[in-house]
């Protein structure tokens, strides 16, 4: 995902987890990473991508509105479309920021996060004592229907 692109919440992630973002991605690839930690980095990747989209639309609008640009090149339809695109990208950005912020507020500190415990598979080793009375010859057999 967008590991190399910065996001506006990278500082919050670094403050919560105590490591730079690239190191957090390395830690998330490990076997003992918690689901909440992996989810936080996934949201961060979505946020970085969305913020890049916001910046692209903003830069395109600025370029279209450059005072040195020929006015005959202006297009109200194109600007309207860019405004809609920008609105959608900003809404997505706000949603990702809110979700990531909530996750960071509610998850336990890294030192208190439970680590998965690996256990050996359980197996039954008990033996049953022989039955005192033998089972009837038709035990467990289906009954025949009577006419």
Secondary structure, DSSP 8 states (H G I E B T S, - for coil): --SSS--TTHHHHHHHHSS-HHHHHHHHTSTT--HHHHHHHHHHHHHHHHHHHHHHHHHHHHHHT-TTS-GGG--HHHHHHHHHHHHHHHHHHHHHHHHHHHHHHHS--GGGS------------------SS---TTTT-------
